[in-house]
Amino acid sequence: MQFSTPLSAITLAIVAAGFSANVLAVGKLEGQVRDKNSQQPLAGASVTIKELNLSQQAGRDGRYFFVGINDGDYTLVVNYLGATPMEHKVLIADKQTTQLDVSLSSKDVEHIMVVGQQGALSKSMNRQRGADNVLNVVSADVLGNFPDSNISESLQRVPGLSIERDQGEGRFVRVRGMAPDYNSVSMNGTRLPSPESDRRAVALDVVPSDLLQSVEVSKTLTPDMDADALGGAIEVKSLSAFDREDTYVNLSAEASQDSLTDNTNPKLAASYSDVIGEKLGIAIGASWYNRDFGSDNVETGGNWDFIDDTGYGNAALESVDHRDYKINRERLGIGVNFDYRPSDDTDLYLRTLYSEFDDTETRNSAKTKWKSPLQAGELSQGKTTRSLKSRSENQNITSYVLGGETRFERWTLDYQASHSTASADKPRDIAGADFVAKIDDTGFSDSQQPQIIAPESYYQTDNFELDEIELAESKAKDTINSAQFDLSRQLSLGDYPAEVKTGVKLSRRDKTNREEVWIYSDFADQGVSDDALLLSQYSGNEVDYSLGRFGTGINASPVWDLVNSLDANSNRDEIESTINDFDITEDVNAAYLMGHLDIGKLRILTGLRFEQNKWDSQGHGFDGVSGEFIDINNTSDEDHWLPGLHLTYRYSDNTVLRGAWTNTLVRPTFGQLAPGYLREEDDGDIDLTFGNPNLKSLESMNLDLSIEHYFGNIGLVSAGLFYKDIDNFIYKADLAGRGDYVDAHSAVTYINGNSAHISGIELSYVQEFSFLPEPFNGLVLNSNLTYTDSVASISWLDDGTETSRDIPMPSQSDITANLSLGYENTYASVWLSAAYKSEYLQEVSELDDERLDLYEDAHLQWDFVAKAHITTSLTLYFKGVNLTDEPYYSYAGHSDYNAQYEAYGRTFQLGVQYTNY
């Protein structure tokens, strides 16, 4: 693909200048920016050499570096929100390094770095203001000022971001309406692997927030960044000893209570950092959280039959399932980080992470299915299945990142190598123990929270007989090895400062999945007596179910006693134990060339990134017609040329306009690429389900335009527009009747669609009300709203004619909004916050009937935090989560028709924190 544009000329001019010989005498200028009173580093401070119009941001440790500066006299200007700008005269000498540390004073308060949420907002806004792209930052202080137990929940406060919850806990992050698999997650500059067997998305609840320094969300990608993110790139930065000036200690202990189960749960966290001899920095963090909780659920799965040809009238229900969950989740996170500065020109680092997530779940369910769908109030004989699921899962992520930066006379070299693994291990568990009875005169009432209508026999355990037991075990593993280097140089094109940067990255990824399944049935043939099959032999106590009467639960122990008395080999399901196994290797080779040019107040950043993907996949299929297993091997590759252009116009120190044209991609998920398939025959009808290892990556052309205005110590108003034009949209489709599947009854797989479009607007308003009279001068408001609209096209065959319809992008809410109102002073802080997202499409159930599309309903959650600063080091806090007991609700087509309703209750946390900082 050829790109002949003005930006190409600019890039080539910068590159030519960067690599050309330069005989002028040059030197270096470096230093650190700190708060004059606290002496803490001011990350994100703007540092400019006035005569050269050459500027950069101070790093996370407050340091700045200028290399290749012609010798002479200059003026250094340092600017930080809330501080008085400072100017210093400085002399640059040939082949010498000039050291200039700068201390800034606040305009109107004692310290620039105020405590609590105000200090966190100040750090975040300074970093955002100086960025070359559209960026949002959440600092570590923010993570502790909301009742958010993990990174995912903290990120829901960011404009345009929302989260997907599991059992009421935030897990996956959506950016600008893009599903989690469309966004990338990195930690310390390296991509995190996913423990999930079929996904790329990383559930951020497995990374404790206590181990972090900040989280950055890039919504526009520059050419030096990995290109595989349609919504945004999430970068997690862990602790470093050089983030603070002195020895740092942070200890906390917390107890939380879940109102639904009345359980009390402990959480402990500790972090420590120190600098030894000004060269070696050590930072250690650990966090442990053990939570017992549960949820009550009623769901239909969207199995409604709308009798009328159009509309939702005369709706009839096929089945209803009541579920009770008892859950234990234990999280352990440990990070040990080293920084070493052997000289003034070289920084080295080692970042490590070990994160473990143990999830134990017991689910009792009572599902009734009718032979013919029923309308509310009608009664008929139904088949009721009382079932037990009892399983445990261990997920862990381990990451090692070794790298550094060396600053030469004219060039700066960054280098990094990493090794990361993630795994999900499910030991042999009860995937389902089903006891069945046919009960007369059953029905339901209420289409939103369906309640079972049933006689007393529905609750009598001797009426239920064991029909089937399914056991399963699985292990998924994801390994990523990568290495990269980046080379950059500051220079001038005439009177215009510029920078050229180039780099290479190699990534090697291996994803594997193994599953074993056992199906126990026909128990009489295996010597099990009729009495031993009755539910009464396995029943426990009455289930505590808040949504109505449930009946008794099922104990796991007698189920295991029965299973262990039977022969496992004769009950192994060979098909299911084979077709879901796969090995996929993914090699990505990337290179880029970029540069920026400053013309007055305008910065032009442009460049080109090349990414080459290669996949090798191995799996298995089963042909039910011939009864044979088939090994499947597939290789595919693709190349991507991805140009980009970013314009940043700094109208003043406090007003920034941005525009960007970028091109990004997202590779198919591993579940979509998995090559396994299943071919079955039923009365002459051929049914197939299979993955598609030949899928193309999604590609997106993105346009962004925004304006930001900063004011006061902590104040921001911003507005941004964005548009995405997406090709190769992936969706599940039935290919029966076309191509190689003309004679098939069904052929379900994943295919690339035509195109999709997303557009939206983001608004933010942050205000510190220090100008008000006491006591109102402690008020702080943090708010944002994002409106998004999307259109995607899906198609299918209807009597041989291709038909299509438009749908919104899955996981895309039209509106996401956040509001936080707080009050802070020296002695206490109080925050009330709300997070809202409107309904969004979860899944297309039937291509040709939009009434069966599954939607997640709008969700509004209120949280509360109160802190009392007993001393300067000791804080007592109380947090309330989900104050209004907001449930999870999804529906089929219209909000009147349940797909799933789940209640979690409220959670209250009481804790104490000690910090010397």
ABEGO torsion letter per residue (X at the ends): XBBBBAAAAAAAAAAAAAABBBABBBBBBBEBBBBAAAGBBBBGBBBBBAAAGBBBBBBAAGBBBBBGBBBEBBBBBBBBBGBBBBBBBBBBBBGBBBBBBBBBBBAABABABBBEAAAAAAAAAAAAAABABBBBBBBAAAAAABABABAAAAAAABBGBBBBBBGGBBABBBBGGBBAAABBBBBGGBBBBBABAABABBBAAABBAAABABBBBBABBBAABBABBAAEBBBBBBBBAAABABBBBBBBBBBBBBAAAGBBBBBBBBBBBBBBGGABBBBBBBBBBBBBBBBBBBBAGGBBBBABABEABGBBBABBBBBBBBBBBBBBBBBBBBBBBABAABBBBBBBBBBBBBBBBBBBBBBBBBABBBBBGBBBBBBBBBBBBBBBBBBBBBBBBBBBBBBBAABBBBBBBBBBBBBBBBBBBBABBBBBBBBBGBBBBEAABBBBBBBAAAABAAABBBABBBBBBBBBBBBBBBBBBBBBBBBBBEABBBBBBBBBBBBBBBBBBBBBBBBBBGAAAAGBBAAAABAAAABBBBBBBAAEBAEBBBBAAAAAAAAAABBAAAABBAAAAAAABBBBBBBBBBBBBBBBBBBEABBBBBEBBBBBBBBBBBBBBBBAAAGBBBBBBBBBBBBBBBBBBBBBBBABAABBBBBBBBBBBBBBBAAAABABBBBBBBGGBBBBBBBBAABBBBBBBBBBBBBBBBBEABBBBBBBBBBBBBBGBBBBBBABGBEAAAABABBBBBBBBABBBBBBBBBBBBBBAAABBOAAAABBBBBBBBBBBBBBBBBBBBGGBBBBBBBBBBGBBABBBBBBBBBBBAABBBBBBBBBBBBBBABBABAABAAABBBBBBBBBBBBBBBBBABAABBBBBBBBGAAGBBBBBBBGBAABBABBBBAEBBBBBBBBBBAX
